[in-house]
């Protein structure tokens, strides 16, 4: 059982009839949560609750986006162009005070239009690409300059998305390369 504070009593265990009661139990008893899980995440993302006399469980879906930060502090706003969809089931055993965490689904997805917009139309990358295109226009061999810039970007994506399946990564890089050459007028 979790370390309990002096304000809690055994009736807390008997009143776990719904989601709100479980959240109150977690808050009042200062239950240590699995890594990455917070009370706020449970409140906002917890779903598919199952509660009985010995345990409770819920699912939480996360959408880590790696290279692309959230567009607002609340996480609301323009969706990120590339992210994981990870669904986990968290089960807390009331008799032992132990958590069991099971990953139910892990899938990577990206939106080509949002990816191009994030890379070429939003700051700070927009300035970088505008400068690279201007530099290429002044260069003796514009294609070489553009190839160098594209190689740097490809390496950055490979480093940032090293756990993404290769076919998805290649597809993302192809989308960026085609958009880059189109912007350079060399498609």
C-alpha positions as a Markdown table, in Angstrom:
| # | Residue | x | y | z |
|---|---|---|---|---|
| 1 | Unk | 0.0 | 0.0 | 0.0 |
| 2 | Unk | 1.2 | 3.5 | -0.6 |
| 3 | Unk | 2.4 | 5.6 | 2.3 |
| 4 | Unk | -0.7 | 7.2 | 3.6 |
| 5 | Unk | -0.9 | 10.6 | 5.2 |
| 6 | Unk | -2.7 | 11.2 | 8.6 |
| 7 | Unk | -5.7 | 12.7 | 6.8 |
| 8 | Unk | -6.6 | 9.5 | 5.0 |
| 9 | Unk | -8.3 | 6.4 | 6.4 |
| 10 | Unk | -9.3 | 3.0 | 5.2 |
| 11 | Unk | -12.6 | 4.3 | 3.9 |
| 12 | Unk | -10.7 | 5.9 | 1.0 |
| 13 | Unk | -10.1 | 2.4 | -0.3 |
| 14 | Unk | -13.8 | 1.5 | -0.2 |
| 15 | Unk | -15.1 | 4.6 | -1.9 |
| 16 | Unk | -13.3 | 4.0 | -5.2 |
| 17 | Unk | -16.4 | 3.9 | -7.3 |
| 18 | Unk | -15.5 | 6.2 | -10.1 |
| 19 | Unk | -12.8 | 8.2 | -11.8 |
| 20 | Unk | -13.0 | 11.2 | -9.5 |
| 21 | Unk | -12.8 | 9.0 | -6.4 |
| 22 | Unk | -9.6 | 7.4 | -7.8 |
| 23 | Unk | -8.1 | 10.8 | -8.5 |
| 24 | Unk | -8.9 | 11.9 | -5.0 |
| 25 | Unk | -7.3 | 8.7 | -3.7 |
| 26 | Unk | -4.1 | 9.3 | -5.7 |
| 27 | Unk | -3.9 | 12.9 | -4.5 |
| 28 | Unk | -4.7 | 12.3 | -0.8 |
| 29 | Unk | -2.4 | 9.3 | -0.4 |
| 30 | Unk | 0.5 | 10.8 | -2.4 |
| 31 | Unk | 0.8 | 7.7 | -4.5 |
| 32 | Unk | 4.1 | 7.6 | -6.5 |
| 33 | Unk | 3.1 | 7.6 | -10.2 |
| 34 | Unk | 5.0 | 5.7 | -13.0 |
| 35 | Unk | 7.6 | 7.8 | -14.8 |
| 36 | Unk | 6.0 | 10.4 | -17.1 |
| 37 | Unk | 2.6 | 10.1 | -15.6 |
| 38 | Unk | 1.1 | 13.0 | -13.6 |
| 39 | Unk | -2.2 | 13.7 | -11.9 |
| 40 | Unk | -2.9 | 16.3 | -14.6 |
| 41 | Unk | -2.4 | 13.7 | -17.4 |
| 42 | Unk | -4.7 | 11.3 | -15.6 |
| 43 | Unk | -7.4 | 14.0 | -15.3 |
| 44 | Unk | -7.1 | 15.2 | -18.9 |
| 45 | Unk | -6.3 | 12.0 | -20.7 |
| 46 | Unk | -7.3 | 9.1 | -18.5 |
| 47 | Unk | -10.1 | 7.0 | -20.2 |
| 48 | Unk | -11.5 | 3.4 | -20.2 |
| 49 | Unk | -11.5 | 3.2 | -16.5 |
| 50 | Unk | -11.9 | -0.1 | -14.7 |
| 51 | Unk | -12.3 | -0.1 | -10.9 |
| 52 | Unk | -12.8 | -3.0 | -8.5 |
| 53 | Unk | -12.1 | -3.8 | -4.9 |
| 54 | Unk | -8.4 | -4.7 | -5.4 |
| 55 | Unk | -7.3 | -2.5 | -8.3 |
| 56 | Unk | -8.1 | 0.3 | -10.7 |
| 57 | Unk | -6.9 | 0.9 | -14.2 |
| 58 | Unk | -7.2 | 3.4 | -17.0 |
| 59 | Unk | -5.7 | 4.1 | -20.4 |
| 60 | Unk | -3.7 | 7.2 | -21.4 |
| 61 | Unk | -2.7 | 8.2 | -24.9 |
| 62 | Unk | 0.3 | 10.3 | -25.4 |
| 63 | Unk | 1.5 | 12.0 | -28.6 |
| 64 | Unk | 5.3 | 12.8 | -28.2 |
| 65 | Unk | 6.5 | 14.9 | -31.2 |
| 66 | Unk | 10.2 | 14.9 | -30.8 |
| 67 | Unk | 11.6 | 17.6 | -33.0 |
| 68 | Unk | 8.4 | 19.6 | -33.2 |
| 69 | Unk | 7.5 | 21.5 | -30.0 |
| 70 | Unk | 3.9 | 22.0 | -28.9 |
| 71 | Unk | 2.5 | 25.2 | -30.5 |
| 72 | Unk | 1.1 | 26.5 | -27.2 |
| 73 | Unk | 1.7 | 26.0 | -23.5 |
| 74 | Unk | -1.6 | 24.1 | -23.2 |
| 75 | Unk | -0.7 | 21.8 | -26.1 |
| 76 | Unk | -3.6 | 23.1 | -28.0 |
| 77 | Unk | -3.2 | 24.8 | -31.3 |
| 78 | Unk | -1.8 | 23.7 | -34.6 |
| 79 | Unk | -1.1 | 19.9 | -34.5 |
| 80 | Unk | 2.5 | 18.8 | -34.8 |
| 81 | Unk | 3.5 | 17.4 | -38.2 |
| 82 | Unk | 5.1 | 14.2 | -37.0 |
| 83 | Unk | 4.5 | 12.4 | -33.8 |
| 84 | Unk | 4.1 | 9.1 | -32.1 |
| 85 | Unk | 0.7 | 7.8 | -30.9 |
| 86 | Unk | 1.3 | 5.8 | -27.7 |
| 87 | Unk | -1.4 | 4.2 | -25.7 |
| 88 | Unk | -0.7 | 2.6 | -22.3 |
| 89 | Unk | -2.8 | 0.9 | -19.7 |
| 90 | Unk | -1.9 | 1.8 | -16.1 |
| 91 | Unk | -3.1 | -0.6 | -13.4 |
| 92 | Unk | -2.7 | 0.1 | -9.7 |
| 93 | Unk | -2.9 | -2.8 | -7.3 |
| 94 | Unk | -4.5 | -1.5 | -4.1 |
| 95 | Unk | -3.3 | -4.5 | -2.1 |
| 96 | Unk | 0.4 | -4.2 | -3.0 |
| 97 | Unk | 0.7 | -0.5 | -3.9 |
| 98 | Unk | 2.4 | -1.4 | -7.2 |
| 99 | Unk | 1.8 | -0.2 | -10.7 |
| 100 | Unk | 1.7 | -2.3 | -13.8 |
| 101 | Unk | 2.2 | -0.5 | -17.1 |
| 102 | Unk | 1.4 | -2.1 | -20.4 |
| 103 | Unk | 1.9 | -0.5 | -23.8 |
| 104 | Unk | -1.1 | -1.2 | -25.9 |
| 105 | Unk | -0.2 | 0.6 | -29.1 |
| 106 | Unk | 2.7 | 2.5 | -30.6 |
| 107 | Unk | 2.4 | 4.1 | -34.1 |
| 108 | Unk | 4.3 | 6.8 | -35.9 |
| 109 | Unk | 2.4 | 9.2 | -38.3 |
| 110 | Unk | 3.2 | 12.4 | -40.1 |
| 111 | Unk | 1.2 | 14.9 | -42.2 |
| 112 | Unk | 3.2 | 15.9 | -45.3 |
| 113 | Unk | 1.6 | 19.3 | -45.6 |
| 114 | Unk | 2.1 | 20.2 | -42.0 |
| 115 | Unk | 5.7 | 18.9 | -42.2 |
| 116 | Unk | 6.5 | 21.2 | -45.2 |
| 117 | Unk | 4.8 | 24.1 | -43.5 |
| 118 | Unk | 6.7 | 23.6 | -40.2 |
| 119 | Unk | 10.1 | 23.2 | -42.0 |
| 120 | Unk | 9.8 | 26.0 | -44.7 |
| 121 | Unk | 7.2 | 28.5 | -43.5 |
| 122 | Unk | 7.7 | 28.8 | -39.7 |
| 123 | Unk | 10.5 | 30.5 | -37.8 |
| 124 | Unk | 13.3 | 29.8 | -37.2 |
| 125 | Unk | 13.7 | 27.3 | -40.0 |
| 126 | Unk | 12.1 | 29.7 | -42.6 |
| 127 | Unk | 15.0 | 32.1 | -42.2 |
| 128 | Unk | 17.5 | 29.3 | -42.6 |
| 129 | Unk | 15.9 | 28.0 | -45.8 |
| 130 | Unk | 15.5 | 31.5 | -47.2 |
| 131 | Unk | 19.2 | 32.2 | -46.5 |
| 132 | Unk | 20.2 | 28.9 | -48.1 |
| 133 | Unk | 18.2 | 29.6 | -51.2 |
| 134 | Unk | 19.6 | 33.1 | -51.5 |
| 135 | Unk | 23.2 | 31.8 | -51.0 |
| 136 | Unk | 22.6 | 29.1 | -53.7 |
| 137 | Unk | 21.4 | 31.8 | -56.1 |
| 138 | Unk | 24.7 | 33.6 | -55.7 |
| 139 | Unk | 26.8 | 30.5 | -55.8 |
| 140 | Unk | 28.8 | 29.3 | -58.8 |
| 141 | Unk | 27.3 | 25.8 | -58.3 |
| 142 | Unk | 23.8 | 26.3 | -56.8 |
| 143 | Unk | 23.0 | 22.6 | -56.8 |
| 144 | Unk | 26.1 | 21.8 | -54.6 |
| 145 | Unk | 25.1 | 24.5 | -52.1 |
| 146 | Unk | 21.5 | 23.2 | -52.0 |
| 147 | Unk | 22.7 | 19.6 | -51.7 |
| 148 | Unk | 24.9 | 20.5 | -48.7 |
| 149 | Unk | 21.9 | 22.2 | -46.9 |
| 150 | Unk | 19.7 | 19.3 | -47.7 |
| 151 | Unk | 22.3 | 16.8 | -46.3 |
| 152 | Unk | 22.5 | 18.8 | -43.1 |
| 153 | Unk | 18.7 | 18.7 | -42.7 |
| 154 | Unk | 18.5 | 15.0 | -43.5 |
| 155 | Unk | 21.1 | 14.3 | -40.8 |
| 156 | Unk | 19.2 | 16.4 | -38.3 |
| 157 | Unk | 16.0 | 14.4 | -39.0 |
| 158 | Unk | 17.9 | 11.1 | -38.7 |
| 159 | Unk | 19.3 | 12.2 | -35.3 |
| 160 | Unk | 15.9 | 13.5 | -34.1 |
| 161 | Unk | 13.9 | 10.6 | -35.3 |
| 162 | Unk | 16.3 | 7.7 | -34.7 |
| 163 | Unk | 13.6 | 5.5 | -33.2 |
| 164 | Unk | 11.2 | 6.0 | -36.2 |
| 165 | Unk | 10.9 | 3.2 | -38.6 |
| 166 | Unk | 13.2 | 3.7 | -41.6 |
| 167 | Unk | 10.3 | 3.7 | -44.2 |
| 168 | Unk | 8.6 | 6.5 | -42.4 |
| 169 | Unk | 11.8 | 8.5 | -42.1 |
| 170 | Unk | 12.6 | 8.0 | -45.8 |
| 171 | Unk | 9.1 | 9.2 | -46.7 |
| 172 | Unk | 9.5 | 12.3 | -44.6 |
| 173 | Unk | 12.9 | 13.1 | -46.1 |
| 174 | Unk | 11.5 | 12.6 | -49.6 |
| 175 | Unk | 8.6 | 15.0 | -48.9 |
| 176 | Unk | 11.1 | 17.6 | -47.6 |
| 177 | Unk | 13.5 | 17.1 | -50.5 |
| 178 | Unk | 10.8 | 17.6 | -53.1 |
| 179 | Unk | 9.5 | 20.7 | -51.4 |
| 180 | Unk | 13.0 | 22.1 | -51.1 |
| 181 | Unk | 13.8 | 21.6 | -54.8 |
| 182 | Unk | 10.4 | 23.1 | -55.7 |
| 183 | Unk | 11.2 | 26.2 | -53.7 |
| 184 | Unk | 14.6 | 26.4 | -55.3 |
| 185 | Unk | 13.0 | 26.2 | -58.8 |
| 186 | Unk | 14.9 | 23.0 | -59.6 |
| 187 | Unk | 12.1 | 20.4 | -59.5 |
